[in-house]
Amino acid sequence: MGFSRMCILLATNNPAKVARVRQVLAGHPMEVLTPSDLGIESIVVEEGSDIVWNAEEKARAYAEKTSLPIVGMDSAFVVDGEAL
């Protein structure tokens, strides 16, 4: 698959999270992709003691499937000044 601008993989297929991250990054020269966009089966990792651990584990799991930069997502995603 060829890309014309920088792409990142969002480690979730949650439609609300995907829509919000795409909205926050609108106007920036990058494309936010999901595992389903790339035909990658969802990887669910919810065994950690906190949301940071879970997000890191999701990112690591998807890193085995793609060479794209990955943003790990769990039940919370914080951007200064934004409520995701």
N, C-alpha and C positions, 0 to 999 in steps of 0.2 A: 504494500500500500504506500503510495507516494503522498507526501504532505507538502503544501506550498508555504506553510508558516509553522512556527513552533507549536508543537502539540504536547499536552500533558495528559496523563491518564489519571482520572479521578477514581479512586479505589472504592467506588460504590455504583450501584445502579438505581439508587433511591431517587425517584423522579424529582422530588421536592429539593433535595440537596443539590442535584445536578443543575436544576433550573436556577437556583439561587447563586451557585458558584459561577455559572455562565453569565448571569446578570451582573455580578460584581466585576467580572473580568471583561465585560463587553467594552469594546473600544481598544482593547489591548491586542497586540499582534500575536495572539496565541489561540489555539483551538483546544477546548476541553473535551476530551473523549472519555467514554465509559467502557468498562469491560465488554458490554454487549455491542458497542459500536465496533469493536475489534473482533467480535466473535469469540471472546474469552468467557468461559463458564464462570459464574460468580463464585467467589471464594469467601466463605463466611467464617470469620475468626472472632469469637466473642468469649474467649476463655480467660482473658487477662483480668488483672485486678483493677484496671482503670481504663479510661478512654484513650489515653496516650499509648498504652501498651497495645490495645486492640488496633488502633490506627497504624502503628508501626508494623504489626504483624500482617495486616492486610497489604500494606505497601510491599513488604518483603515477599509475600506470596505472589503478588502480581509481577514483581520484578523477575520472577522465574519464567514469566510468560511473555515479556516484552522488554525492549530496551528503552522505551519512553520514560521520561521523568514521571514519577508517580506522587500524587498527593493522597495520603492516607486519610480516610474518613471514618468516624465512628459516630456516636450519638451527639457529639458536639464538635463544632468547627468554629474557631474564633478568628475574626479579622478585626483589628482595632477599628472601632467606630461602626462596625456592622454586626447585626444580629442574624446569624445564619440559623 
